[in-house]
Amino acid sequence: MPSRREVVKAGVLAGSGFVLGRPYFPGVGQPGSEILIRGGRVVNADGVVEADVRIRGETIAEVGRGLRATEGATVLEARGRLVMPGGVDPHTHLHPGFADDMTSGSMAALAGGITSVGTFATPARGEAPMEAVARMEGVVAREAIADVFLHASVWPPGPELLATLPALVEKGQPSIKMYMVRADFGAQLEAVVRVLEAAREAGVVTMIHCEDGVLLAAAVRRLTAAGSTGLEHYAASRPLIAEVVATQQAAALCESTRAPMHIVHLSSARALDACRPARAAGLPLSIETRPLFIHLTEEKLSGPDARLFVGQPPLRPRSDVDAMMRGLIDGSIDILATDHAPWTREQKMDPALTIARVRPGASDLQFMLPMLFSEGVGKRGMTLERFVAATSTNAARIFGLFPRKGVIRAGADADVAIWDPKHEAPVLAANDLSKSDYSPYEGWRVTGWPETVIRRGAIAVSAGRVVALPGTGRLVRRERWQG
C-alpha cells in the first residue's frame, strides 16, 4: 500500500481503488452516486462549522449535522480534518510553450487541493481569437483532469478584439488579458480605453500585467550600453517604478471606464498602495499576488541558482514580501494565484539567457495552497475563512464561477478538499507532478496538506495520490461580470 502522502510522478493511476474498504472507480462521478464526508470542520469564506457534507453525483446535496449515509454511499471520515472548497486558481500557463501539458498541470493542481484552473487562449500566427479558444477547448476535452476556464489574450486592441468580446460572453469565457509591459501599450492607449469600455458593457473582466514597457525598455537599454546584460542584473532591468507607474495607470483606467479590471501578480507595497484609493471608492479593481512574492526575497537573485528565480516582476525586498502577505491576510489583496509557468531546470539555467531574453516564472500549482496554509494560517494568524477566500471564493466571484464553485453549500459543484492540518512534509521537486524538475522552495517544511480531493463529485485524489483520468476535467462556462 502507498504511504499516506505518496504521489506518483510517473503518471496518472488507472483502474480501481478503495476508499475506507469500499470499491470505487477513480475519477468517475456516476449519476446517483453518493459520498458522505462525516465529522469535519467545514470552512467557507463566511464561517466555519462542524458539519457533514453529502454529495450526490456532481453536486453538493446537503450540509448539516448528523447526516446519515444511504445504502451504497462512500463514507469519508473527516474527524480532525478541515473540509474546504477546492481551490480556484485563475492564472496558470497550461498552454503550448511551457513544460506542462493540461494533464500534468491538472495533476499538480489537484494534488495541491486546486480543482479549477484558468489558463490562456493565445492565438498562434494566423489564428483568430475564437479559433484559439476552440483549440484550447479541444485540449481541455482530451487532457484536463481539473476543471478549466479560459482567458483570451489578444493584441493589438483593435476591431478584432472588440468583436471578440461578445463572442467570449456567448462562449461562457468572459475574460481577456492585456500587458502594459508591451512597449507600444502607451501608443495604443486610446484603443485600450475603447476596449475597456466595450468590456464593461459586455461584462468581460480584463486581467492586466502592470509593468510600464517604456520604463523597462529604458532600463534594459542603459544596462546593455554598460555591458551589463547578464541575469545578475535582472532586478535592475525591471525597476520597481515601472510596476508602480503602471499600477497607477491601471487604477486610473478603471476609474475612467468603470470596467472590471484584475491586476495580476502584484509584487510591491507601493503598487498595492496605488490601488487603495480606487478600491476604497468601490471601483471594480481586484488584485492578485503570487507565491514567489510572499515567500522569497530578492537575495535569491544573487545566488548561484539565481536564474531559477527569475520572474516578472522580479523578487522584491523583505518589506515588500511582508506587505504582500499582510495584504492577503487583511483582504487588501483578493487572491493568491500561481501564475504557474513551468520550466525545466535546464531551460531556466540556459547560459544564453540575458536581461532581454528570459524564461520567467516557476511551477507552483502543487505547493501554493499548502505553503500558504503553513505560513499564513499556521504562522501569521490568517483565519481559515480568509484562506478560503484568497484561494477559492474570491476568484470564483471575480471570474463568474460563484456560487457554482468556491463554496461548500447545497447546489454547488462538489469540489471539495479534505485537509489534514497537522501533517508535516517537505516541499520536494521529486514529488511535484508538474513536469518542471525543480522547485523554488525545495526542502521547505510545510504543515497542512490536502489528503482527499473531490472534483465534481468524483474522488480525484486519495491519500495524496491522483487517481482521476485525463479528459474528465471540463471547460466550465462562466457568467458575465455583473458588478
C-alpha positions in Angstrom: 0.0 0.0 0.0 1.3 3.5 -0.7 2.3 5.8 2.1 -0.2 8.4 3.1 1.5 11.3 1.3 2.8 9.3 -1.6 2.4 10.8 -5.0 3.2 9.1 -8.3 5.4 11.2 -10.5 5.3 8.7 -13.4 1.7 9.4 -14.4 -2.0 9.1 -13.6 -3.1 6.0 -11.8 -5.6 3.9 -13.8 -8.0 1.2 -12.6 -10.0 1.0 -9.4 -9.1 1.5 -5.8 -10.6 1.6 -2.4 -11.9 4.3 0.0 -12.4 3.0 3.6 -12.6 -0.5 2.2 -15.3 0.3 -0.3 -14.5 -0.1 -4.1 -14.8 2.9 -6.3 -13.7 3.8 -9.8 -11.4 6.8 -9.6 -12.3 9.9 -11.4 -15.8 8.8 -12.4 -18.7 10.7 -11.0 -21.5 8.2 -11.6 -25.1 9.6 -11.8 -26.7 9.0 -8.5 -23.5 8.0 -6.7 -23.2 9.4 -3.2 -20.3 10.4 -0.9 -20.8 11.4 2.7 -18.0 13.4 4.3 -18.6 12.9 8.0 -17.4 14.8 11.1 -15.2 17.5 9.7 -14.9 21.3 10.1 -16.5 22.8 7.0 -14.7 26.0 6.1 -16.2 28.7 3.9 -15.2 32.3 3.4 -18.1 33.4 5.7 -17.6 30.9 8.5 -16.5 27.6 10.0 -19.0 24.9 11.2 -18.8 21.3 12.4 -20.9 19.5 9.8 -21.2 16.6 7.4 -21.3 17.1 3.6 -23.5 14.9 1.4 -22.5 14.7 -2.3 -24.8 13.2 -4.9 -23.5 12.9 -8.4 -21.6 16.1 -9.2 -23.3 18.3 -6.7 -23.3 19.1 -3.0 -26.7 17.9 -1.9 -26.7 18.8 1.8 -24.5 20.3 4.6 -25.6 19.7 8.1 -25.0 17.7 11.3 -25.8 14.1 11.9 -26.3 13.2 8.2 -26.8 9.5 7.6 -25.3 7.6 4.8 -27.6 6.0 2.4 -27.1 2.4 1.3 -24.1 2.1 -1.1 -22.7 5.5 -0.2 -19.0 6.0 0.2 -18.3 7.4 3.6 -15.2 9.6 4.2 -14.4 10.1 7.9 -13.1 13.6 8.4 -12.8 14.0 12.2 -9.8 16.2 12.9 -9.8 17.4 9.3 -10.8 20.6 7.5 -13.3 20.3 4.7 -12.7 23.2 2.3 -13.8 24.3 -1.2 -11.5 23.1 -3.9 -9.0 25.9 -4.8 -9.7 28.1 -7.8 -6.5 29.4 -9.5 -7.4 31.9 -12.2 -3.8 32.4 -13.5 -1.9 29.5 -14.9 0.1 28.8 -18.1 -1.1 25.3 -19.2 -0.7 26.0 -22.9 1.9 25.3 -25.5 5.4 26.7 -24.8 5.8 25.5 -21.3 6.9 22.2 -19.7 3.5 21.1 -18.5 0.6 20.0 -20.6 -3.0 20.1 -19.4 -2.7 16.7 -17.8 0.4 17.2 -15.8 -0.7 20.6 -14.8 -4.1 19.2 -13.7 -2.4 16.5 -11.6 -0.2 19.1 -9.8 -3.2 21.3 -9.2 -5.4 18.5 -7.8 -2.6 17.1 -5.6 -2.4 20.6 -4.1 -6.1 21.0 -3.5 -6.9 23.0 -6.6 -9.9 21.8 -8.6 -10.4 24.6 -11.1 -7.7 26.5 -13.1 -7.8 29.4 -15.5 -5.4 29.4 -18.4 -4.9 31.4 -21.7 -6.1 31.1 -25.2 -3.4 32.9 -27.2 -3.8 32.9 -30.9 -1.0 31.4 -32.9 0.2 33.2 -36.0 -2.7 33.5 -38.4 -5.2 32.2 -35.9 -8.3 34.2 -35.0 -9.0 34.7 -31.2 -12.1 32.5 -31.1 -10.2 29.8 -33.1 -7.6 29.8 -30.3 -10.4 29.4 -27.8 -11.8 26.4 -29.8 -8.3 24.9 -30.0 -7.9 25.1 -26.2 -11.4 23.7 -25.7 -10.2 20.6 -27.5 -7.1 20.4 -25.4 -9.2 20.5 -22.2 -11.5 17.8 -23.5 -8.6 15.5 -24.3 -6.2 16.2 -21.5 -7.7 18.0 -18.5 -8.3 16.4 -15.1 -9.1 19.6 -13.2 -11.9 21.9 -14.4 -10.6 24.7 -16.7 -11.7 28.2 -17.8 -10.1 30.3 -20.4 -8.9 33.9 -20.8 -8.4 35.4 -24.3 -5.0 37.0 -24.8 -5.3 39.3 -27.8 -3.2 42.2 -29.1 -3.4 44.9 -30.5 -6.6 46.4 -29.0 -8.4 47.0 -32.4 -11.6 45.9 -34.1 -10.7 42.2 -33.9 -10.5 42.4 -30.1 -13.7 44.4 -29.9 -15.5 41.8 -32.0 -14.2 39.0 -29.8 -15.8 40.4 -26.5 -19.4 39.4 -27.2 -18.2 36.0 -28.6 -16.4 35.3 -25.4 -19.5 36.0 -23.4 -21.5 33.8 -25.6 -18.9 31.0 -25.2 -19.0 31.4 -21.4 -15.4 32.6 -21.1 -15.8 36.4 -20.4 -12.2 37.5 -19.6 -9.3 38.9 -21.5 -5.7 39.8 -20.7 -3.6 42.8 -21.6 0.0 43.5 -21.0 1.2 47.0 -20.0 4.7 45.6 -20.4 4.4 46.0 -24.1 6.4 48.8 -25.4 3.5 50.0 -27.6 0.9 50.0 -24.8 1.0 53.8 -24.4 0.8 54.4 -28.1 -2.4 52.2 -28.1 -4.0 53.9 -25.1 -7.0 55.3 -26.9 -7.8 51.9 -28.3 -7.3 50.3 -24.9 -9.9 52.7 -23.4 -12.3 51.7 -26.1 -11.8 48.0 -25.4 -12.2 48.6 -21.7 -15.5 50.5 -22.3 -16.7 47.7 -24.5 -15.6 45.1 -21.9 -17.6 46.9 -19.3 -20.7 46.8 -21.4 -20.2 43.1 -22.3 -19.4 42.1 -18.8 -15.9 41.0 -19.6 -13.1 41.1 -16.9 -9.8 42.5 -18.1 -6.7 41.0 -16.4 -3.7 43.3 -16.7 0.1 42.9 -16.2 1.3 46.1 -14.6 4.8 47.0 -15.6 5.5 50.0 -17.8 7.0 48.8 -21.0 8.7 52.1 -21.9 10.5 52.3 -18.5 11.5 48.6 -18.8 13.0 49.2 -22.2 14.9 52.2 -21.0 16.4 50.2 -18.1 17.5 47.4 -20.5 18.9 50.0 -22.9 21.1 51.6 -20.1 22.3 48.2 -18.8 23.1 47.0 -22.3 25.1 50.1 -23.1 27.1 49.4 -19.9 27.7 45.8 -20.9 25.5 44.6 -18.0 23.3 42.1 -19.8 23.7 39.0 -17.5 20.9 37.9 -15.3 22.8 39.1 -12.2 21.4 42.5 -13.4 17.9 41.2 -13.8 16.3 43.1 -10.9 17.9 46.4 -12.2 16.4 45.7 -15.6 12.8 45.7 -14.1 12.8 48.7 -11.7 10.1 49.0 -9.1 8.9 52.3 -10.5 7.8 50.5 -13.7 5.3 48.5 -11.6 4.2 51.5 -9.6 3.6 53.7 -12.6 1.7 51.0 -14.5 -0.4 50.2 -11.5 -1.3 53.8 -11.0 -2.4 53.9 -14.7 -4.4 50.7 -14.4 -6.3 52.2 -11.4 -6.9 55.4 -13.4 -8.2 53.4 -16.4 -10.5 51.5 -14.1 -11.8 54.8 -12.6 -12.2 56.4 -16.1 -14.0 53.4 -17.7 -15.6 51.7 -14.7 -14.5 48.5 -16.4 -13.9 45.4 -14.2 -10.1 45.0 -14.0 -7.9 42.4 -12.3 -4.3 43.2 -11.6 -2.2 40.1 -11.8 1.0 39.2 -9.8 1.3 42.4 -7.8 4.7 42.4 -6.0 5.3 45.6 -4.0 3.9 47.7 -1.2 4.0 50.8 -3.4 2.0 49.2 -6.1 -0.6 48.0 -3.6 -0.8 51.5 -2.2 -1.5 52.8 -5.7 -4.7 50.6 -5.7 -6.1 51.6 -2.4 -8.0 54.8 -3.5 -9.8 53.1 -6.3 -10.8 50.2 -4.1 -11.9 52.5 -1.3 -14.1 54.2 -3.8 -15.7 50.9 -4.7 -14.3 50.6 -8.2 -14.2 47.1 -9.8 -10.5 46.7 -9.3 -9.3 43.3 -7.9 -5.8 42.2 -7.1 -3.8 39.0 -7.0 -0.3 38.2 -5.9 1.7 35.0 -6.3 3.6 32.6 -4.1 7.0 33.8 -5.1 6.1 37.3 -3.8 5.0 36.1 -0.3 7.8 33.6 0.3 11.0 34.6 -1.4 13.1 37.8 -1.4 15.4 39.5 -3.9 18.5 37.8 -2.3 17.7 34.8 -4.4 18.6 36.7 -7.5 22.2 37.0 -6.4 22.8 33.3 -5.5 24.3 30.6 -7.6 20.9 29.4 -8.9 19.6 32.9 -9.5 18.2 32.0 -12.9 15.7 29.7 -11.3 14.0 32.6 -9.5 13.6 35.0 -12.5 10.0 36.2 -12.8 8.1 39.2 -13.9 8.1 41.4 -11.9 11.3 40.3 -10.1 11.6 39.3 -6.5 11.4 42.2 -4.1 12.9 43.1 -0.6 11.7 41.6 2.6 9.5 44.7 3.3 7.5 44.0 0.1 7.3 40.3 0.8 5.8 41.1 4.2 3.4 43.6 2.7 2.1 41.0 0.2 1.4 38.5 2.9 -0.3 41.2 5.1 -2.4 42.1 2.1 -3.6 38.6 1.7 -4.3 38.3 5.4 -6.2 41.6 5.8 -8.0 41.4 2.4 -6.2 44.3 0.7 -5.2 41.6 -1.9 -8.1 39.4 -3.1 -6.4 36.3 -4.5 -3.3 34.2 -4.3 -2.8 32.8 -7.8 0.2 30.8 -9.0 0.9 32.3 -12.4 2.2 28.8 -12.9 4.8 29.0 -15.6 6.6 25.6 -15.5 10.1 25.3 -17.0 12.8 22.6 -16.6 16.0 23.4 -14.7 17.9 23.1 -18.0 15.6 25.7 -19.6 15.9 28.1 -16.7 19.7 27.8 -16.4 20.3 28.3 -20.1 23.6 30.4 -20.3 22.3 32.2 -23.4 19.6 34.0 -21.4 20.1 37.7 -20.8 18.1 40.5 -19.2 16.4 41.0 -22.6 15.7 37.3 -23.1 14.4 35.4 -20.1 12.2 32.5 -19.2 10.1 33.9 -16.3 8.1 32.1 -13.7 8.1 28.8 -11.9 6.0 25.7 -11.1 3.6 26.5 -8.2 0.4 24.6 -8.6 1.0 21.7 -6.2 2.5 23.6 -3.4 0.7 27.0 -3.4 -2.1 26.1 -1.1 -0.2 24.0 1.4 2.5 26.7 1.7 0.0 29.5 2.3 -1.8 27.4 4.9 1.5 26.6 6.6 2.9 30.1 6.5 -0.3 32.2 6.6 -2.7 30.2 8.8 0.0 28.4 10.8 2.4 31.2 11.5 0.9 34.6 10.6 -2.6 34.4 12.1 -4.5 34.2 8.8 -8.0 32.9 9.5 -9.4 29.8 7.9 -12.1 31.9 6.3 -9.6 34.3 4.8 -7.6 31.3 3.5 -10.6 30.0 1.6 -11.5 33.5 0.3 -8.0 34.1 -1.0 -7.6 30.6 -2.6 -11.1 29.9 -3.8 -14.1 32.1 -3.2 -12.8 35.4 -4.4 -11.5 34.0 -7.6 -14.8 32.3 -8.2 -16.7 35.6 -7.6 -14.4 37.7 -9.8 -14.4 35.3 -12.7 -18.1 34.4 -12.8 -17.9 30.9 -11.2 -19.7 31.7 -7.9 -21.8 30.1 -6.4 -21.2 27.1 -8.6 -17.6 27.0 -7.3 -15.7 28.5 -4.4 -18.2 27.4 -1.7 -19.4 24.3 0.2 -23.2 24.6 0.2 -26.2 22.8 -1.3 -26.4 23.2 -5.1 -22.7 24.0 -5.6 -20.4 21.8 -7.6 -18.9 19.1 -5.4 -15.4 20.5 -5.5 -14.1 19.6 -2.0 -10.6 19.2 -0.4 -10.2 17.4 2.9 -7.1 18.7 4.7 -5.0 17.2 7.4 -4.0 20.5 9.2 -1.3 18.7 11.2 0.5 16.7 8.6 4.1 17.9 8.0 6.2 17.2 5.0 8.8 19.0 2.9 8.4 20.5 -0.5 10.3 18.3 -2.9 10.6 18.6 -6.7 10.7 14.9 -6.8 7.1 14.8 -5.6 5.9 17.6 -7.9 3.5 16.2 -10.5 4.4 19.1 -12.7 6.9 18.3 -15.5 9.1 21.1 -14.0 12.0 19.3 -12.4 12.9 21.8 -9.7 11.1 23.8 -7.0 12.0 27.3 -5.8 11.0 26.1 -2.3 13.0 22.8 -2.2 13.1 21.5 1.3 10.7 24.0 2.8 8.9 22.3 5.7 5.1 22.6 5.4 2.4 21.8 7.9 -1.1 21.2 6.5 -1.8 19.2 3.3 -4.9 18.1 1.4 -5.3 14.3 1.6 -8.5 13.7 -0.4 -9.7 15.9 -3.2 -13.1 15.6 -4.9 -13.7 17.3 -8.2 -17.4 17.5 -9.2 -18.3 14.5 -7.1 -15.5 12.3 -8.3 -12.6 11.4 -6.0 -9.6 12.8 -7.9 -7.0 12.5 -5.1 -7.0 9.8 -2.5 -4.3 9.6 0.3 -2.3 12.1 -1.7 -2.5 10.1 -4.9 -4.0 11.4 -8.1 -6.5 8.8 -9.3 -8.6 10.7 -11.8 -8.1 10.3 -15.6 -7.3 12.7 -18.4 -10.4 14.0 -20.1 -12.5 14.0 -17.0 -11.9 17.7 -16.5 -14.3 20.2 -18.2 -14.3 23.6 -19.7 -16.5 25.5 -17.3 -19.0 28.1 -18.6 -18.9 31.3 -16.6 -21.3 34.1 -16.0 -20.5 37.6 -17.4 -19.4 40.2 -14.9 -22.5 41.5 -13.1 -20.8 44.2 -10.8 
